Structure formats: C-alpha cells, structure tokens
Amino acid sequence: MMRCRRIGCAFAAMLLPMAVFAADSLPASVKNALKHRGVPEDSISVYVEDLSSGDAVVSWNAETARNPASVVKLVTTLVALDLLGPAYRWQTEFYALGEIDEGRLDGDLLIKGYGDPFLVTERMWQMLRQLRLTGLDSIGGDLLIDDSFFAVAHHDPAAFDREPLRAYNVAPNALLTNFKVVRYIFEPDGNGVRIGTDPELENLEISNRLQLARGPCRGYQRGITIIPNDDVSEVTFTGKFPNGCAIYAMDRAALEHNAFTYGLFRTLWAQSGGELEGTWRIATAPADTEPLMVFESSPLSDVITKINKHSNNVMARQLLFTLAAERFGAPGTEENGRKVISDWLAARGLDVEAFHVENGAGLSRAARMTARHLGDMLSFAYRQPYMPEYVSSLSLSGTDGTLSRRFRRNGLKGKAHIKTGSLDHVSAIAGYFQAKSGRRFVVVSLHNYTDIHRGYGEEAQQALLEWLDHQ
C-alpha cells in the first residue's frame, strides 16, 4: 500500500468533495443548541449572505416577520447616515432677550434645542463655557426654554414595563440634556447612608429614609426602594442598605425634561462663575433676532456609534424625530419619522412592508421585520460610500459595546461587527462577519420564543457564528 507524505496527504484531502450544505436548513450546531434547551427550530429566523457573490448561505424562516428588539436601530441609523450625511451636526441656540452691559444681561436668556441626542453633562459644560466666552456673566431674568422643534405625543414611561425611572424609558425632547438621568450614589456614613447625585440639581428634592443594615453588598438595588412623586421632582429612598457596600450607584430618570434642563443649566452656570437671578419658563425663540451663540453637536458619525454600540434608546428616538423635522419641517413627530424611513426604503427598492420600526429604537412589542429583508438592507449599506462609518458604529465581537463580553472564545473575537437586540422573549443579532477564509458575510438571527432572552438565544447565536467562521 502506498503511503503519502503529510503535505501530499493534506493536498489530496483538499481535493476530496466537501459536504454540501443546503441553504434552506439550519447548521447542525445551531440545531443542537436549540435541541439542548428544548427550543423549537421554527422559533428562529436566520439569514446569511455572502457579500461577494450575493448568494444566500443560510435562509431559514427568513421571510417570517419577528420582533427584532434593538436591532431596529440598524434601520434608523442607516437612514440617518444616508439622508443627513456622516458630518451632520445638531445645533443649540442661545438668545439674549435684552441688553448686555458689562457682562450682565438685563433680561431673559432663551435656549432653543434642535434635538441634539448627546447633550450630556460634559457637553453642557463645554456649551456654557462657550457661552461665557461671549462675555455673558450674569442673567438678570429667567432662563427660557424652547423645545418646539419636536412634537412628542403624551408619553407614559411606565407603559412598556412598569419601570418609569429607567433610563431606557425616557422620551425624546428637542432639548434633551443628560438623557434626563441622574446618578444616585450611596455610601455608608456613620450609622446612616449618605446619598449624592451626579449631576447635582437644586430643583430635585431627595428624602433619605434609608437605614444601614449589617450584611454583604448584594440584593436587588442593594435593598433600596425608590418612591417618586408624579413629576419626579421629589424622590424618597427607603429600605435597608448593607454596610458591606463601600459605594453603590444607580442611574434613574428625574424631573420633567425642561425642569431637568433648568436644574442642570443652573448648576453648571454657577460652577462656571455665572449668575442666574430668575427661574425658568417655556417660550418661543424670536424669529427676527440673531442668536447670541450657536453650539454644535458631535457629528452624526460619532452619534450613531453611541447609539449602536451601547444601544441607547432615547438617542435613537431623537434621531427618528430629527429625520422627521429635516424632511417634513418642524415640529418633528414619530409618525413623520416612520414615513421618512418608509419613503427611504421604497426609493431604494427595499420592501417597505417588511419593516415596521415603531419608535425607531426597538423598545416595542409591535416592531417587526424579516431576517431576509434586514439582510438585504445590510447588503445595500455595505456597498455605500459611508460603509466604513456604518460598520464601525456596530459593536466589535468580544471587544466593546454590547458585545464586550460576548463572542470572545473559539476565535470569534474581533471578527464580527454586530448590533444586538434583547427584550423579554426576544434575542437578536444582525451585522457583518469575516470568516477564517477571509469571506465576508451579512448575518441576521431573529429569535422570538418564551424565555429566549435568558441566554438560550445567545447560545444559538454563538453556534451560528462558530459554524460560519469555517465557511
């Protein structure tokens, strides 16, 4: 019997016919992952496309409409990138309604928002520093707030999951500041508990009824119960806080939008050395007056990265309202934002009926899309001039964003740019993947099933990417 050298045998093995995989079936490893958890195969939709050939590698239940959760953000951010451009910036305007004499404004200061999604505390500080550089030191009247660029319908922050103080339930606003969120910081202090806030808001009242108890630092919210009044201008903390916690922090929504902006402005203005003698009220910017100062946001390319990598809901909703206002004129509305997306899909030959984006963020029980049509959209995006900005806005497997702790093993780290989505009974991924062979793929997995969000969906996704890595 002839023997072959190792290299010769390896070459001969390469010439042997490979097992043919049928695109209309699931990879065996994915089937096994589902079977192990007792999850039916018809509960998942998978679409994988070779970006070079355009051929479907896997197409399983790809035409079935499912809830995609935060994967919806892929649609909102792509439409914004295409229509507004990577360099698009939001503006925030300041109007001095009175004479300024030796640094003192004898009148009111008006601030008008145009939907900046990332006017966080640090950016607010930069903005007010720029305002101080105009020579303004003291405001003799009130702070006037104009948020008329958006028309936001009544929003019940408890409607989705009865968690009205959670940051992901915050509604959009044309003058959104710091996501309307406060970080509460709890520390043992003698026999009690000290509560600090970041940022500090003088119009937010805190009633501290916490007790310090012996025990390790664990338990839901470390034993803290939060009781807000109707407009969250006063928050009461009760419960027993374990002395085993050196420090504990939680982020929660506070106040109403404009009251929050006033409180943050007043704090940061005072810290910069400025004075505000009055209080605040809602007003409309004068049409015949030039602004004292205009502050620009970060470019859209940076903003969509924050939206997609960290799955920020209110930022995505700000983007939807911005699209509406830019396309149909102010005020921007959610309904018009959905129309912008529908028109965009239709103009590019993508199936409008396959996409129901609801609020543009994915925090919805009604949002629906199919794996194949989402794959078509991702394939379209990959061939556009702004593809690098779009792809880099997605989390990199095992490295950052919502994937910082996922897909780190079995050689998957750094190979996938993916948007994740998770709600109760929903687990989804969509994005781009590069296999060991160098082939690049669009990959979409939408999974709707009881308790699939409890890790079972992630196991199937892991199996899918590990299989794809060898294609």
Secondary structure, 3 states (H helix, E strand, C coil): CCCCCHHHHHHHHHHCCCCCCCCCCCCHHHHHHHHHCCCCHHHEEEEEEECCCCCEEEEECCCCCECCHHHHHHHHHHHHHHHHCCCCCCEEEEEEEEEEECCEEEEEEEEEECCCCCCCHHHHHHHHHHHHCCCCCEECCCEEEECCCECCCCCCCCCCCCCCCCHHHCCCCCCCCHHHEEEEEEEEECCEEEEEEECCCCCCEEEEEEEEECCCCCCHHHHEEEEECCCCCEEEEEEEEECCCCCEEEEEECCCHHHHHHHHHHHHHHHCCCEECCCEEECCCCCCCCCCEEEECCCHHHHHHHHHHHCCHHHHHHHHHHHHHHHHCCCECHHHHHHHHHHHHHHCCCCHHHEECCCCCCCCCCCEECHHHHHHHHHHHHCCCCHHHHHHCCEECCCCHHHCCCCCCCCCCCCEEEEEEEECCEEEEEEEEECCCCCEEEEEEEEECCCHHHCHHHHHHHHHHHHHCCC
